[in-house]
Amino acid sequence: MTVHKVDVVVLGGGAMGSAAAWQLARRGVDVVLLERFAAGHVRGASHGASRIFRLAYPDLGYIRLAQQARVLWRELEDLTGTELLTVTGGVEHGGDPALDQVADATAAAGVASQWLTPRQAARRWPGLRFDTRVLVHPDSGRLHADNAVTALQDSAVKHGGVVRHEVPVRTLAVRGDDAVEIHTEDDRYLARRVVVAAGAWTEKLLGGLVPLPALRVTQEQPAHFAPVGPPTAADQDRWPSFGHLLTAGTREAIAFHGGVYGLETPGEGVKVGFHGVGPVVDPDRRDFAAVPAQLAALREYVRRWIPGVDPDRFAPISCTYTTTPDSHFVLDRHGPVVVAAGFSGHGFKFVPAIGRILADLAVDGTRPDPRFASTR
């Protein structure tokens, strides 16, 4: 068994772990990233070609974090020559009072937004149906998830980091305030710090080593729906990212799990999904199959609300969510263990900024927003 002495080992090669490795490597830290699956795998939450990027949030803290992430996304694009963030504009509509909170917070943060009437919005985006006022945030858009993970890892390697795929971790042990020991099948790593960004496998890997809130792992099942009609030159402006927040307690809100999110995935269709309502799963024992009743409800939603796509031409998608009870992230450190968890459903847009937070935690213990503490 080969012994490796390094400053930091990052466990998990999804978006968050890759961002942490990038930020650490560019600071000159000796870092190794270990990922249990092959590059580009579809077992977790970082695969696929589309994630929503938006600055519109009901919370000023998250808006500021997204603004920081936008700067870093552009920096990563420049460093790697890869297009990652495409601005398409975004819309939110529905009867949920939270939309007023979003409008107030974006205004307080100086983020561009405006209200449109349903008729104004329908003229601009005929592929969507509106029956309430519509909040438009023009700086929102789409991130290419697969390319983002690749760019983060490539840049980490370029700055001296090491990235290793198909290396499952067998044991993780704390040996002191500045010492952890990690065993794989063939190697032993002795490090001052470990960053655990293992998504759905967080609790399995940490095994009670650090305190965590309850992490709910679900198998989510959005789908790509085929647009109606042949492609045109105007298609690039046809689909904003969108969120529909139905009025709580109504029959429609119950039928459609409170609302949906969606965005275009070029070459694959329009991605539409419910948020965080899939079945609880063991990430090592997933069937990757959509629950028939939820898929039927999603298709019925599309039939009623998205006239620009065909509800009968679709391709289901499967991914995991790992969610905390309050939906805030876990970004914390206990001794030499830095933990990152609970991002699913709204974390991807923040990836490079979270990578910087994790690097800060690993290097000097600087803690972010107290809402991200692992005990709260």
FIZALO-486392 format. One record per residue (C-alpha): residue in three letters; y, x, z. Coordinates in Angstrom, 3 decimals. Layout:
<rs>
R  residu     north      east        up
R     ala         Y         X         Z
...
</rs>
This chain:
<rs>
R  residu     north      east        up
R     met     0.000     0.000     0.000
R     thr     3.378     1.407    -1.070
R     val     6.195     1.372     1.500
R     his     9.761     0.722     0.271
R     lys    12.798     1.303     2.489
R     val    15.829    -0.672     1.300
R     asp    19.048    -2.131     2.697
R     val    18.400    -5.781     1.788
R     val    15.475    -7.756     0.416
R     val    16.270   -11.119    -1.171
R     leu    13.406   -13.620    -1.181
R     gly    13.720   -16.198    -3.940
R     gly    14.789   -15.616    -7.531
R     gly    16.407   -18.972    -8.195
R     ala    20.138   -19.354    -8.637
R     met    21.151   -18.697    -5.012
R     gly    18.936   -15.677    -4.447
R     ser    19.930   -14.219    -7.806
R     ala    23.627   -14.688    -6.975
R     ala    23.142   -12.960    -3.620
R     ala    21.385   -10.015    -5.316
R     trp    24.214    -9.774    -7.867
R     gln    26.929    -9.751    -5.218
R     leu    25.075    -7.236    -3.065
R     ala    24.273    -4.873    -5.935
R     arg    27.832    -4.784    -7.202
R     arg    28.925    -3.684    -3.710
R     gly    26.575    -0.729    -3.935
R     val    24.001    -2.168    -1.553
R     asp    20.388    -1.093    -2.141
R     val    18.854    -4.521    -2.842
R     val    15.478    -5.761    -4.066
R     leu    14.892    -9.359    -5.146
R     leu    11.348   -10.729    -4.913
R     glu    10.365   -13.932    -6.741
R     arg     6.874   -15.372    -6.363
R     phe     6.741   -16.982    -9.831
R     ala     7.298   -15.712   -13.376
R     ala    10.787   -15.541   -14.855
R     gly    11.945   -18.895   -16.187
R     his     9.413   -20.925   -14.196
R     val     9.867   -24.682   -13.663
R     arg     8.478   -24.977   -10.137
R     gly    11.780   -25.143    -8.261
R     ala    15.356   -26.346    -8.667
R     ser    17.085   -23.747   -10.875
R     his    15.503   -24.340   -14.290
R     gly    16.762   -26.293   -17.278
R     ala    19.796   -26.148   -19.512
R     ser    22.323   -28.367   -17.752
R     arg    23.977   -28.783   -14.358
R     ile    27.248   -30.530   -13.586
R     phe    30.271   -28.414   -12.718
R     arg    33.160   -30.295   -11.161
R     leu    36.154   -29.725    -8.950
R     ala    36.351   -33.403    -7.984
R     tyr    35.040   -33.863    -4.436
R     pro    36.038   -36.039    -1.473
R     asp    36.185   -32.874     0.638
R     leu    38.859   -30.193     0.325
R     gly    36.504   -27.463     1.535
R     tyr    34.067   -28.066    -1.303
R     ile    36.899   -28.214    -3.827
R     arg    38.108   -24.782    -2.695
R     leu    34.561   -23.426    -2.930
R     ala    34.217   -24.807    -6.474
R     gln    37.524   -23.210    -7.443
R     gln    36.262   -19.850    -6.206
R     ala    32.997   -20.373    -8.084
R     arg    34.824   -21.146   -11.337
R     val    36.580   -17.773   -11.223
R     leu    33.268   -16.022   -10.584
R     trp    31.451   -17.961   -13.335
R     arg    34.050   -16.714   -15.812
R     glu    33.740   -13.193   -14.435
R     leu    29.953   -13.308   -14.843
R     glu    30.388   -14.540   -18.416
R     asp    32.659   -11.586   -19.169
R     leu    30.255    -9.106   -17.577
R     thr    27.188   -10.372   -19.427
R     gly    28.636   -11.742   -22.660
R     thr    26.944   -15.074   -21.942
R     glu    28.478   -18.542   -22.221
R     leu    27.594   -20.360   -19.014
R     leu    30.326   -22.907   -18.250
R     thr    31.360   -25.439   -20.899
R     val    34.300   -27.709   -20.094
R     thr    33.569   -31.282   -21.189
R     gly    35.679   -33.247   -18.736
R     gly    34.153   -35.526   -16.125
R     val    34.401   -39.168   -15.082
R     glu    33.532   -41.081   -11.920
R     his    33.473   -44.867   -11.821
R     gly    32.121   -47.767    -9.804
R     gly    33.080   -49.808    -6.780
R     asp    32.394   -47.282    -4.044
R     pro    35.486   -46.559    -1.868
R     ala    34.511   -42.871    -1.924
R     leu    36.235   -42.623    -5.308
R     asp    39.599   -43.067    -3.580
R     gln    38.700   -40.183    -1.269
R     val    37.863   -38.054    -4.306
R     ala    41.200   -38.907    -5.910
R     asp    43.120   -38.097    -2.706
R     ala    41.313   -34.790    -2.159
R     thr    41.760   -33.617    -5.755
R     ala    45.456   -34.449    -5.563
R     ala    45.780   -32.511    -2.299
R     ala    44.065   -29.515    -3.905
R     gly    46.194   -29.632    -7.034
R     val    43.195   -30.468    -9.226
R     ala    44.015   -32.410   -12.376
R     ser    42.791   -36.013   -12.365
R     gln    43.924   -39.444   -13.455
R     trp    42.863   -43.075   -13.355
R     leu    42.023   -44.957   -16.550
R     thr    41.331   -48.637   -17.035
R     pro    37.817   -49.613   -18.167
R     arg    39.162   -50.365   -21.643
R     gln    40.944   -47.009   -21.915
R     ala    37.818   -45.147   -20.786
R     ala    35.537   -47.095   -23.164
R     arg    37.739   -46.233   -26.123
R     arg    37.510   -42.553   -25.231
R     trp    33.796   -42.504   -24.335
R     pro    32.058   -45.376   -26.151
R     gly    28.643   -44.086   -25.092
R     leu    29.317   -45.248   -21.515
R     arg    30.048   -48.724   -20.155
R     phe    32.746   -49.241   -17.518
R     asp    33.679   -52.300   -15.465
R     thr    35.968   -50.690   -12.865
R     arg    38.792   -48.177   -13.010
R     val    37.677   -44.691   -13.962
R     leu    38.677   -41.397   -12.344
R     val    38.912   -38.653   -14.975
R     his    38.818   -34.961   -14.028
R     pro    39.328   -32.925   -17.201
R     asp    38.329   -29.503   -15.810
R     ser    34.734   -30.536   -15.117
R     gly    31.849   -29.652   -17.363
R     arg    28.355   -28.277   -17.744
R     leu    26.559   -25.117   -16.624
R     his    23.507   -23.692   -18.396
R     ala    21.120   -23.182   -15.490
R     asp    18.475   -20.988   -17.138
R     asn    21.056   -18.694   -18.697
R     ala    22.955   -18.488   -15.409
R     val    19.909   -17.251   -13.489
R     thr    19.152   -14.704   -16.205
R     ala    22.769   -13.492   -16.272
R     leu    22.866   -13.108   -12.475
R     gln    19.656   -11.097   -12.427
R     asp    20.634    -8.968   -15.414
R     ser    23.965    -8.133   -13.810
R     ala    22.277    -7.330   -10.491
R     val    19.991    -4.864   -12.283
R     lys    22.924    -3.398   -14.196
R     his    24.593    -2.653   -10.852
R     gly    21.498    -0.935    -9.461
R     gly    19.533    -3.826    -7.977
R     val    15.804    -4.325    -8.491
R     val    14.340    -7.681    -9.565
R     arg    10.590    -8.296    -9.339
R     his     8.830   -11.466   -10.489
R     glu     5.350   -12.730    -9.663
R     val     5.435   -11.099    -6.236
R     pro     4.519   -13.637    -3.542
R     val     5.462   -12.717     0.016
R     arg     2.520   -12.762     2.426
R     thr     4.318   -12.140     5.741
R     leu     7.863   -11.760     7.040
R     ala     8.487   -10.308    10.502
R     val    11.591    -9.333    12.484
R     arg    11.246    -5.868    14.035
R     gly    14.718    -5.567    15.589
R     asp    18.381    -6.467    15.177
R     asp    18.547    -4.354    12.025
R     ala    14.936    -4.375    10.893
R     val    12.644    -6.709     9.013
R     glu     9.204    -6.042     7.571
R     ile     7.963    -7.871     4.488
R     his     4.457    -7.689     3.100
R     thr     3.404    -8.602    -0.424
R     glu    -0.047    -8.183    -1.949
R     asp     0.550    -4.531    -2.821
R     asp     3.689    -3.393    -1.012
R     arg     5.463    -3.250     2.316
R     tyr     9.261    -3.469     2.483
R     leu    11.257    -2.185     5.453
R     ala    14.828    -3.478     5.302
R     arg    17.895    -3.863     7.468
R     arg    18.390    -7.438     6.267
R     val    16.507   -10.152     4.455
R     val    18.164   -13.020     2.582
R     val    15.850   -16.017     2.346
R     ala    16.845   -18.295    -0.535
R     ala    13.482   -19.889    -1.207
R     gly    14.470   -23.505    -1.875
R     ala    11.582   -25.898    -1.257
R     trp     9.538   -23.063     0.291
R     thr    12.135   -22.175     2.966
R     glu    10.326   -23.650     5.954
R     lys     6.960   -22.334     4.772
R     leu     8.326   -18.827     4.423
R     leu    10.361   -18.680     7.614
R     gly     7.708   -20.403     9.716
R     gly     9.997   -21.089    12.681
R     leu    11.503   -17.596    12.586
R     val    15.039   -19.033    12.680
R     pro    16.329   -22.484    13.683
R     leu    16.821   -24.874    10.781
R     pro    17.834   -28.490    10.367
R     ala    15.146   -30.757     8.968
R     leu    14.741   -29.908     5.288
R     arg    13.573   -32.798     3.122
R     val    11.765   -31.690    -0.040
R     thr    11.531   -34.317    -2.769
R     gln    10.369   -34.392    -6.361
R     glu    13.250   -35.735    -8.435
R     gln    12.728   -37.240   -11.845
R     pro    15.710   -37.559   -14.160
R     ala    15.140   -37.846   -17.902
R     his    16.738   -36.839   -21.186
R     phe    17.583   -39.849   -23.358
R     ala    18.108   -39.563   -27.098
R     pro    21.617   -40.421   -28.332
R     val    21.950   -43.384   -30.662
R     gly    22.813   -42.565   -34.278
R     pro    22.868   -39.269   -36.164
R     pro    24.758   -36.269   -34.736
R     thr    28.373   -35.886   -35.815
R     ala    31.050   -33.219   -35.568
R     ala    32.659   -35.225   -32.768
R     asp    29.563   -35.158   -30.549
R     gln    30.840   -32.187   -28.540
R     asp    33.602   -34.434   -27.128
R     arg    31.424   -37.509   -26.808
R     trp    29.834   -36.953   -23.415
R     pro    31.656   -36.007   -20.237
R     ser    29.717   -35.321   -17.079
R     phe    29.602   -38.653   -15.266
R     gly    28.869   -40.289   -11.958
R     his    28.517   -43.995   -11.316
R     leu    28.833   -45.041    -7.670
R     leu    27.842   -48.695    -7.381
R     thr    29.237   -50.919    -4.640
R     ala    26.988   -50.564    -1.605
R     gly    24.866   -53.571    -0.729
R     thr    25.038   -55.239    -4.113
R     arg    21.874   -56.238    -5.928
R     glu    22.597   -53.701    -8.658
R     ala    23.221   -50.884    -6.184
R     ile    19.871   -51.606    -4.548
R     ala    18.079   -51.763    -7.900
R     phe    19.614   -48.495    -9.094
R     his    19.565   -46.519    -5.822
R     gly    23.349   -46.576    -5.390
R     gly    24.167   -45.152    -8.800
R     val    23.458   -42.289   -11.145
R     tyr    24.723   -38.990   -12.455
R     gly    24.504   -37.694   -15.995
R     leu    25.649   -35.219   -18.623
R     glu    24.721   -34.045   -22.069
R     thr    22.107   -31.341   -22.514
R     pro    22.709   -30.050   -26.062
R     gly    19.572   -30.221   -28.157
R     glu    17.694   -32.305   -25.574
R     gly    19.719   -35.471   -25.145
R     val    21.753   -37.011   -22.345
R     lys    20.388   -36.241   -18.890
R     val    20.500   -39.223   -16.519
R     gly    19.119   -39.378   -13.010
R     phe    19.183   -40.969    -9.579
R     his    20.303   -38.735    -6.719
R     gly    17.809   -37.677    -4.073
R     val    15.481   -40.691    -4.109
R     gly    12.244   -39.097    -5.312
R     pro     9.065   -38.952    -3.229
R     val     8.670   -36.348    -0.488
R     val     6.339   -33.586    -1.683
R     asp     4.697   -30.322    -0.766
R     pro     6.131   -27.904    -3.376
R     asp     2.698   -26.319    -3.810
R     arg     1.010   -29.672    -4.484
R     arg     3.269   -31.456    -6.966
R     asp     2.062   -33.604    -9.840
R     phe     5.343   -33.295   -11.844
R     ala     4.940   -36.972   -12.827
R     ala     7.652   -39.600   -12.582
R     val     7.066   -42.525   -10.221
R     pro     6.582   -45.442   -12.661
R     ala     8.853   -47.861   -10.770
R     gln    11.699   -45.342   -10.546
R     leu    11.384   -44.404   -14.205
R     ala    11.458   -48.089   -15.141
R     ala    14.600   -48.568   -13.027
R     leu    16.242   -45.540   -14.666
R     arg    15.489   -46.883   -18.139
R     glu    16.875   -50.292   -17.169
R     tyr    20.043   -48.648   -15.875
R     val    20.419   -46.806   -19.183
R     arg    19.875   -50.052   -21.085
R     arg    22.692   -51.753   -19.171
R     trp    25.202   -48.972   -18.701
R     ile    24.790   -46.258   -21.349
R     pro    24.969   -47.884   -24.794
R     gly    25.227   -44.480   -26.459
R     val    21.570   -43.592   -25.836
R     asp    18.217   -45.189   -26.556
R     pro    16.378   -46.265   -23.375
R     asp    13.075   -46.184   -25.266
R     arg    13.381   -42.578   -26.456
R     phe    13.257   -40.263   -23.468
R     ala    11.636   -37.173   -21.969
R     pro    11.123   -37.134   -18.174
R     ile    12.147   -34.044   -16.197
R     ser    10.768   -32.874   -12.851
R     cys    12.480   -30.697   -10.238
R     thr    12.635   -30.337    -6.469
R     tyr    15.474   -31.203    -4.130
R     thr    15.712   -29.564    -0.720
R     thr    18.191   -31.556     1.338
R     thr    19.596   -31.399     4.867
R     pro    20.234   -34.601     6.874
R     asp    24.006   -34.359     6.385
R     ser    23.836   -32.893     2.842
R     his    25.788   -29.806     3.925
R     phe    24.294   -26.446     3.005
R     val    22.712   -23.949     5.378
R     leu    24.432   -20.546     5.074
R     asp    23.831   -18.606     8.256
R     arg    22.433   -15.457     9.835
R     his    20.158   -14.933    12.833
R     gly    19.681   -11.271    13.679
R     pro    18.672    -9.563    10.436
R     val    17.690   -12.858     8.723
R     val    20.185   -14.552     6.409
R     val    19.146   -18.034     5.347
R     ala    20.369   -20.130     2.428
R     ala    18.982   -23.648     2.023
R     gly    19.684   -27.320     1.399
R     phe    21.588   -27.086    -1.885
R     ser    19.772   -29.621    -3.983
R     gly    21.751   -32.309    -5.706
R     his    25.133   -30.649    -5.600
R     gly    24.781   -26.915    -5.038
R     phe    24.479   -25.323    -8.462
R     lys    28.179   -25.434    -9.341
R     phe    28.923   -23.213    -6.309
R     val    26.270   -20.576    -7.053
R     pro    28.346   -17.384    -7.512
R     ala    30.627   -18.242    -4.577
R     ile    27.586   -18.859    -2.382
R     gly    26.196   -15.522    -3.533
R     arg    29.336   -13.891    -2.202
R     ile    28.996   -15.727     1.127
R     leu    25.403   -14.547     1.459
R     ala    26.425   -10.975     0.712
R     asp    29.119   -11.210     3.396
R     leu    26.566   -12.499     5.890
R     ala    24.134    -9.715     5.052
R     val    26.660    -6.886     5.103
R     asp    28.927    -7.704     8.030
R     gly    27.888   -11.089     9.419
R     thr    31.014   -12.922     8.240
R     arg    30.303   -16.628     8.656
R     pro    31.703   -19.336     6.377
R     asp    32.575   -22.967     7.172
R     pro    30.913   -23.935    10.506
R     arg    29.420   -26.982     8.782
R     phe    27.038   -24.527     7.101
R     ala    25.566   -23.263    10.393
R     ser    21.815   -23.676    10.696
R     thr    22.241   -25.399    14.075
R     arg    24.727   -28.245    14.016
</rs>
